[in-house]
Amino acid sequence: QVRVVESGGGLAQLGGSLRLSCTASASRFRLYAMGWYRQAPGEERELVARITMSGLTNYGDFVRGRFAISRDNADDTVYLQMNNLKPEDAAVYSCHAEGTIGGAIVDYWGQGTQVTVSS
């Protein structure tokens, strides 16, 4: 079983910053990519940012240069730096890990971390 652990959510001021972290760990799990998705009440889940372990990234259109995703391959950790936060960024942010175990493609979700933006 792959364990996906998130941290770093919480309350930020309008225009402020937060940094989310996510680590995926399990024996025999070869990580390919990790991403952050978010879901606000009544809304569909949407991609925030995704990065492969080789460094390829993609972002949701709403990010517009405000967020940056990075990785630490040594310990299978991904970071999401969120700057210039807006009220519409408030949501549950969930980490998604993609990889293989024994050649089989697998993916796992973290439990999610709440991000709240106050004005």
ZIFEN-V823345 format. One record per helix or strand of 2 or more residues. SS is the DSSP state (H for helix, E for strand). FROM is the first residue (numbers start at 1). TO is the last residue. If there is no record, write none. Layout:
((SS | FROM | TO) (SS | FROM | TO))
//
This chain:
((E | 3 | 7) (E | 10 | 13) (E | 18 | 25) (E | 29 | 39) (E | 46 | 52) (E | 57 | 59) (E | 67 | 72) (H | 73 | 75) (E | 77 | 82) (H | 87 | 89) (E | 91 | 101) (E | 104 | 109) (E | 113 | 118))
//
